[in-house]
Amino acid sequence: MAEFLHFSRDSRMYLVMDGRAWTVPVLDGFSFSQATNASEVTLNEMEDSSGRSRRGRKMFTDSLSAAEFSFSTYTRPFISAGVSGAKGTADAAARHHAVEELLWVAMGSKNEYSGTEYQWGHGTANGNGTIGGALTYLKDDSGNKLKTLTSSLITDLSGASPAKITGDGNTTSRVGGASGGATIQVAVPGSKPQRTGFGGAASKYTAEVLDSSGAAKTEAASATLAVTVSAAGAVTNISIVDRGIGFEDGDVIRIGGKMIALEDTAATDSATDLIIGKTAGTDRGLVLSEAYDTDTNNLDINFFDSNRSSIAKFDIYFVLSDRSAGRLIYKLSEAVINEASVDFEIDGIATINWSGFAGQITDFTSQVKAQDFNGPSYNNVPSAAGAGEIAIDTGDSDSLYISTGNGSAIGNYKHTIDEGASSTTNFIRNRLTQLTLAPDPTFQSTNLLPSGAPRYETSYQVALTGGNITISNNLSFLTPEELGRVNQPIEHVTGTRTVTGSATCYLGSSDAATNKSKNLFEDLVSDVETVINEFELKFDIGGTTGTPRLSFQLDRCHLEIPSHSIEDVISLETNFHGLGSNIGEADEITLQYVGKALT
């Protein structure tokens, strides 16, 4: 056989998860490797009677390290053409997607993909699927997704004698009498002791989660809601404190009336339960649990469901020397994303740098059936022995297919999802990136100078010259240490989730509304009393109104004092650390893509 050299520019990358494949173009510089861990045994002795001193060594292969990979992709949001059943389509409706969306979802959740709904969600306990996830949002009457519902957002809530709150704003009878308003922290699910001498059914002293059929859910756990009740016994505010786990869209939360009654008297014995969720006859539910949500307006991705000991796994296929008889295919099994980093290079195209681990790298070439499917007639489709087999149509630019069952009909295969992957209209220019930086309103109003004036301004407008955001799962792999064999990594474990970055701008010495970098430095360096400062940061890559674009929202950031960079034009670099609403929450950052129709 003649020698066949492989070139990186003839390579393609495919991702496979939950029985579907995605085409994700990568940039030059991708890499993957797997090393071994070895032990060395040495001899080091004095001379024997003959004058010999042994100085030998022996090597043992202990284990394989987890495979490591890294690659870069452009950020490429788009609006799907919405053609059901079309080859390579991302959706059956005209909703927003991104070519690289699988990588974000896998990094921040254990969701599984639904080929019928064209999006990720909670599934079964098998594979990547989980039974429910974090309580991500509550929905108001207008369909807005919020962490806090207030009386202005739910019809008649402020005037309710309520205890029943639905997506339609319906309310019924009062929660319970009170001498003054209060905010009660309610564990969901949870309970409180029934006081001796007072009545009320046992259910009045519990909070539980019900599924859409009304049955209690045993999977839901560890959520906390803050319920504010007025002196008149009206619920005026419901806020998510801890998102918990095990929730599904449309679940109903029932909080027993005595859990939020402000006084425990005979008058509250029959206090009506607070019910958050859909009512009979309507499909709307207030309870939402989703790490991925796409509609005709945008694509939202969050990390709320990432408080897990492991995250979603997928397979990576690198096809080297694509579209040639000498193609070589490597499979990285059970890959996981460890880190994603976005650099804001002023003259570049918005790019994400990904890195992670996989269980093992194998040469998969012999297991891929590559042949000409014979065009639109598909009369030469390879026969599959079952679901999950990979085939390549050499007659169609090496299009990749994955089998859904056994047989040789084209209906047993699904074409890789490649919508948007070859378009040139969905790139984002970094030069259009804008930064919004403002102190948290509560932090700003309570952090005062001796004069009583706020220490920090309401916002700091700066024009970026560069910057970076890095999100890391800090993963590690578990590997046995048995003697007498080459051990292999068995599973990954998540570490501390970190969201860090920096923003660079020119040092401006005026109070111009467009450059307050000097003011930010002065305010931060003069604050010697604040241990943790709280700022809101939003990076709008591609601008705030144009398409396509991608935004990173960080609601709570701790800023370090900016450092000066003495160059031709003096700059300031400000490092930041994204923080959750509390130390146990996973809401440090959210992403929103706004796509563009492909042409």
Beta strands, then each sheet from edge to edge (+ up, - down):
strand 1: 12-17
strand 2: 20-23
strand 3: 31-33
strand 4: 36-42
strand 5: 57-64
strand 6: 67-74
strand 7: 77-79
strand 8: 96-98
strand 9: 112-114
strand 10: 119-121
strand 11: 137-139
strand 12: 145-146
strand 13: 148-150
strand 14: 164-165
strand 15: 182-188
strand 16: 190-191
strand 17: 206-210
strand 18: 221-229
strand 19: 235-245
strand 20: 252-255
strand 21: 274-276
strand 22: 287-288
strand 23: 292-294
strand 24: 299-302
strand 25: 314-320
strand 26: 328-343
strand 27: 351-358
strand 28: 360-363
strand 29: 369-371
strand 30: 390-393
strand 31: 399-403
strand 32: 413-415
strand 33: 434-439
strand 34: 460-462
strand 35: 464-472
strand 36: 476-478
strand 37: 491-493
strand 38: 498-506
strand 39: 535-541
strand 40: 549-559
strand 41: 563-565
strand 42: 571-578
strand 43: 590-594
sheet 1: 2+ 1- 25+ 26- 27+ 6- 3+
sheet 2: 2+ 1- 25+ 26- 28+
sheet 3: 2+ 1- 25+ 26- 35+ 38- 42+ 40- 39+ 33- 34+
sheet 4: 2+ 1- 25+ 26- 35+ 38- 42+ 41-
sheet 5: 2+ 1- 25+ 26- 35+ 38- 42+ 40- 43+ 24- 23+
sheet 6: 4+ 5-
sheet 7: 7+ 8-
sheet 8: 9+ 10-
sheet 9: 12+ 11- 22+
sheet 10: 13+ 19- 18+ 15-
sheet 11: 14+ 21+ 20- 17+ 16-
sheet 12: 29+ 30+ 31- 32+
sheet 13: 36+ 37-
end
